């Protein structure tokens, strides 16, 4: 039986915060709630959240499955973890980082977005500058960051109804130019 099932969810979260010396204010920002809500949640002044988004964010920060909270109801929509997200999670582990350690590497205002990326609710995105920040934290080479960017960029184009097969030559040219530019810009630094 898992650790959460043996104790109340609010106690489990409180112990996590204490163990990781994580201030309730920082935790609130990471999961997208108010500080007073976190205090009330931990002090059991309000029922533990049953909102799947909040529970998934809490679980992501704690690096556990949301199903470990008895209050969690599996949502009807399926969240698929795509290749880049799974690779990202593997790289976090390979760099001996917990999810919390990784999240803390970002500025406070960016942390909620990172939590939502890690829980599969938001795409990694195609902003190379932002991907490079992730790559720097995870000791990724320029080529590794570029491959992640390329995968996300092609998905973005397909979502916008860009036919990658019919426009293969154009896409190859764009990607080749982008690859050269990325190396010219970032390999010098």
N, C-alpha and C positions, 0 to 999 in steps of 0.2 A: 504494500500500500504506500502511496506517495506521502510526502511530508505534509502537503496541504490538507489532505483528507483527515489527518489526525488532529488538526487544530483549525480554528476559525480563520477564514481568509484575511480578516482584518489583522489578526495577530501575526499571521504569516508575512503580510506586507510590512507591518511594523518592525518585525525582527529583521527582515531584509534591509530596510532603511538603516537600522541601527548597525547591523553587521557591515554594511558597505559605507557607513558614515555619509549617507546621502541625505542632504537636507530636504525636508518636506516641500520647500518652495521649488527646488530644482526638480524634484520628482513630479510635482504638479505641472510644471511647464513641459516636462517630457511626455506626460500622458494627456495633456490638453484639458486640464481641469483647474479650478481655483484652489488656492492654498487652503481656504477654509473648508472646502470639500474634502481635501486630504486629511485635515485634522479631524473632521467629523467622521470620516470613514474609519480611520484608525482608532478613534475613541469610541467607535460604535454608536455614535449619535444618529447616524443614518444607516439604513440597511446597506450592506455591501452591494456594490454595483451589479446589476444584471445586464447592463447595456454591453453588447458584444464588443463594440469599438473600444470602450474604456477597459474592459477586461483583457482584450487582446493587447492593448498598449501596455497595461500593467505587466502582463505575462512577458511581453517582448523585452521590457526593461529588466525584468527579473530573470530572463533567459530560461523560461519554462513554457510548457504548453498551456494555453488558456483552459484546457479541459481539466487542469489540476485544481481549478476553482469550482467548487460545487455549484456556484451560482451561474456558471457559464452555460449558455444554451448554444449549441452549434448552429451557426446561421444557415439558412436554406441555400444561399448562394455560395458556390464553391470558389474559394480563393486558390488560384494556381500559383505555385512557386516556380517561376521561370528559371532557366539556366543561369542567367547572370545573378539572380538573387541567391540561388543555392551556392554559386561560386563565391559570392560575397560573404555568405555565412561561413563557408569553409575557410576562406582567407582570414576571417576574424579569429577563428579557432587556431589556425596555423600560426598566427601572430600572438598566440596566448593571451587573447583579449576576451573578456566576457562581453556580452552585448552592452552592459552598462559602461564598461571601460571604453568601448568603441563610441558609444553615444556621447560620452563626456569629452571626447576629442573635438567635438564641434562646438561652435559658439552657441550660447543658450537659445537664441531665437531660431536656430536651425535644428535643434534636437527633436522636436515633435515630428518634423518632416522625416528625419532619419528613422525614428521609431516606426512611422507609417510605412516607410520603404522596407524596413526589416520584417514587418508583419505581412508584407505583400499587398498592402492596401493602395500603395502608390507606386508608379513605375520608378525605376532608378533615374530615368531622365536622360536628356541628350546634351546637357550643358557640359562641354568638355572641361571647363574650368572647375566645375563642381566635382566631376568624376575624378579629375586629377587630385583634388583634395583627398578624396576617398583613397585613391591609389597611393598617395604619399603616406597616409596613415597605415596602410596595409602593405607597404614596401613593394608595390607593384611597379613593374617596368613601364616605360612609355608605351611599348607595344601591347602589354597586357591591358592597360587602360584604354588604348585605342581599340582593341578587339571588343571590349565591353561597350565602348561608345558606338562602334560600328553596328553591333547587334541591336542596341537600343535605337539607333538612327534608322536602320532598315525596318524595324518594327513600327516606328513612328511613321515612316513613309507608307508602309502597307496599310496602316490604320487610316491614313488620309487618301486611300484608294490609289496609291501609286503602284502601278503594275511593275514589279521588279524584274519579271521575266521579259516582258516586251521592251522595257527600258534598260536592259542589262548593260549595254555599252555606256549609256549615260551614267548609270549608277556606278559602274566600275571606274569611270573617269573621275567622278565626284570623290569616291572613296580613295582612289590613288592620290589625287590632289590633296585631300584632307590628311592622308598618311604622311606625305612629304612635308606638309605645312606643320603638322604636329611635331615631327622630328626636328625641323628647322627651328621651331620656337622653343621646344622644351629640352632637347638634348644638349643645348649650349649652356643652359643654366646649371 
